[in-house]
Amino acid sequence: MIWPTPYNMTTSLALGGDAGSRLVLPFVPEKGAPGRVPLSAPEPTEERKDIHSVGYPWPGEWTLLRDEGHQKSTVLWKGKSETDYPWGKETDYETMTYELEDAHPEANGVQGEAETIYQLQGRTLTWRGHLAVTSDEKNFFYKYTREVLRDGKLVKQKSWEETIPRDHQ
């Protein structure tokens, strides 16, 4: 996820010309050494004929809603997938809503919802996730709640909440 700087700024990009175009963006390096990335994915050992998938959450569908009068943008994203296995069915739903205000880049937010449903013989298991990330000039505010349901009844719920300093701005 890319998060805007907390300070007002203007960015411009000149297209074409003798040297062509390019956009160089600053980034915050991670602490520590980068992990080792495999050079290529392993080859599958066999093709499964008993598993059938439809869709994939990413890249999903994107919608931009722009309110020029208030200089605000809302970006909506949603994705869905379904997979049939010999033992049951898995359905995944995900949504994200980004809220951005031009005059206050420090105060952005994203709300996310995810649901994975496993339809098994004699029962249905559901995992739900509720995400909220907001910010101000100095901090990110993270909230996440995870729920597990069996046949529509809540079995377990756990929430996390953390304030994370914007120490690389």
C-alpha positions as CSV (number, residue, x, y, z in Angstrom):
1,M,0.0,0.0,0.0
2,I,1.3,3.5,-0.9
3,W,0.4,6.2,1.6
4,P,0.6,10.0,0.7
5,T,3.1,12.3,2.4
6,P,1.5,14.3,5.3
7,Y,2.6,17.5,3.6
8,N,1.0,19.5,0.8
9,M,3.0,19.2,-2.4
10,T,2.7,19.6,-6.1
11,T,4.1,17.0,-8.5
12,S,4.4,17.5,-12.2
13,L,5.4,15.2,-15.1
14,A,6.6,16.5,-18.4
15,L,5.8,14.0,-21.2
16,G,7.9,13.4,-24.3
17,G,10.8,15.6,-25.3
18,D,14.3,14.6,-26.3
19,A,15.0,12.5,-23.2
20,G,11.5,10.9,-23.0
21,S,9.6,10.7,-19.7
22,R,10.2,9.2,-16.4
23,L,8.9,9.6,-12.9
24,V,11.2,9.0,-9.9
25,L,9.5,8.7,-6.6
26,P,11.2,8.7,-3.2
27,F,10.8,5.6,-1.1
28,V,11.4,4.5,2.5
29,P,13.7,1.5,2.7
30,E,12.9,-1.3,5.0
31,K,15.1,-1.9,8.1
32,G,17.5,-4.8,7.8
33,A,18.7,-6.7,4.8
34,P,16.3,-7.7,2.1
35,G,15.0,-11.2,2.0
36,R,16.1,-13.7,-0.6
37,V,13.7,-13.9,-3.6
38,P,13.6,-17.2,-5.6
39,L,14.6,-16.8,-9.2
40,S,11.6,-18.7,-10.5
41,A,8.6,-20.4,-9.2
42,P,8.7,-24.2,-8.9
43,E,7.0,-26.2,-11.6
44,P,3.8,-27.9,-10.6
45,T,4.2,-31.7,-10.1
46,E,0.7,-32.5,-11.4
47,E,-2.3,-30.8,-12.8
48,R,-5.3,-31.1,-10.5
49,K,-8.5,-31.9,-12.5
50,D,-10.6,-32.1,-9.4
51,I,-10.2,-28.4,-8.5
52,H,-12.0,-25.6,-10.3
53,S,-11.4,-21.9,-9.7
54,V,-13.4,-18.8,-11.0
55,G,-12.0,-15.3,-10.6
56,Y,-9.2,-14.0,-8.4
57,P,-9.5,-11.0,-6.0
58,W,-6.6,-9.1,-7.6
59,P,-6.8,-7.0,-9.7
60,G,-10.5,-6.8,-9.1
61,E,-12.6,-3.8,-10.0
62,W,-11.6,-0.2,-9.3
63,T,-13.8,2.9,-9.1
64,L,-12.6,6.5,-8.6
65,L,-15.2,9.0,-7.3
66,R,-13.9,12.5,-7.5
67,D,-15.6,15.5,-5.7
68,E,-14.0,18.5,-7.4
69,G,-16.1,20.9,-5.3
70,H,-14.7,19.6,-2.0
71,Q,-11.3,18.5,-3.5
72,K,-11.8,14.9,-2.2
73,S,-11.4,11.5,-3.8
74,T,-12.8,8.1,-2.9
75,V,-11.3,5.0,-4.5
76,L,-13.3,1.8,-4.2
77,W,-11.9,-1.7,-4.9
78,K,-13.5,-5.1,-4.8
79,G,-12.5,-8.6,-5.7
80,K,-14.0,-12.0,-5.6
81,S,-13.0,-15.6,-6.3
82,E,-14.5,-19.1,-5.9
83,T,-12.8,-22.4,-5.8
84,D,-14.5,-25.8,-5.8
85,Y,-12.5,-28.6,-4.2
86,P,-13.4,-32.3,-3.7
87,W,-14.1,-31.6,0.0
88,G,-16.1,-28.3,-0.5
89,K,-16.1,-24.8,-1.8
90,E,-14.1,-21.7,-0.9
91,T,-15.4,-18.2,-1.7
92,D,-13.4,-15.0,-1.1
93,Y,-14.7,-11.5,-1.1
94,E,-12.5,-8.4,-0.5
95,T,-13.3,-4.6,-0.5
96,M,-11.2,-1.5,0.2
97,T,-12.3,2.1,0.4
98,Y,-9.7,4.8,0.3
99,E,-10.6,8.4,1.3
100,L,-8.3,11.3,0.3
101,E,-8.7,15.0,0.8
102,D,-6.4,17.3,-1.2
103,A,-6.1,20.0,1.4
104,H,-5.3,17.5,4.2
105,P,-2.9,14.8,2.9
106,E,-2.0,14.0,6.5
107,A,-5.5,12.7,7.2
108,N,-6.1,9.9,4.8
109,G,-7.9,6.6,5.5
110,V,-8.6,3.2,4.2
111,Q,-11.4,0.8,5.3
112,G,-11.2,-2.8,4.2
113,E,-13.4,-5.9,4.5
114,A,-12.5,-9.4,3.7
115,E,-14.6,-12.6,4.0
116,T,-13.6,-16.2,3.3
117,I,-16.3,-18.8,3.4
118,Y,-15.7,-22.5,3.4
119,Q,-18.7,-24.6,2.6
120,L,-18.0,-28.1,3.9
121,Q,-20.1,-31.2,4.3
122,G,-22.6,-30.4,7.2
123,R,-21.1,-26.9,8.1
124,T,-20.0,-23.5,6.9
125,L,-16.9,-21.8,8.3
126,T,-16.5,-18.0,7.7
127,W,-13.5,-15.8,8.4
128,R,-14.1,-12.1,8.4
129,G,-11.6,-9.3,8.6
130,H,-12.3,-5.6,9.3
131,L,-9.5,-3.1,8.6
132,A,-9.2,0.6,9.3
133,V,-6.0,2.6,8.8
134,T,-6.0,6.4,9.2
135,S,-3.2,8.9,9.7
136,D,-2.3,12.4,10.9
137,E,0.9,14.3,10.5
138,K,2.8,12.2,13.0
139,N,1.2,8.8,13.2
140,F,-0.6,5.9,11.4
141,F,-3.6,4.5,13.3
142,Y,-4.2,0.8,12.7
143,K,-7.3,-1.2,13.7
144,Y,-8.1,-4.7,12.7
145,T,-10.8,-7.2,13.9
146,R,-10.8,-10.9,12.9
147,E,-14.0,-13.0,13.4
148,V,-14.6,-16.7,12.9
149,L,-18.1,-18.0,12.5
150,R,-19.5,-21.5,12.3
151,D,-22.9,-21.8,10.5
152,G,-23.4,-18.1,10.9
153,K,-22.7,-18.0,14.7
154,L,-19.7,-16.1,16.0
155,V,-17.1,-18.6,17.5
156,K,-14.2,-16.2,18.2
157,Q,-13.3,-12.6,17.7
158,K,-10.0,-10.7,18.3
159,S,-9.1,-7.1,17.7
160,W,-5.8,-5.3,17.3
161,E,-5.2,-1.6,17.6
162,E,-1.9,0.2,17.3
163,T,-0.4,3.7,16.8
164,I,2.6,3.6,14.5
165,P,4.9,6.7,14.3
166,R,5.5,8.2,10.8
167,D,9.3,8.0,11.5
168,H,10.4,8.1,7.8
169,Q,8.6,11.2,6.6
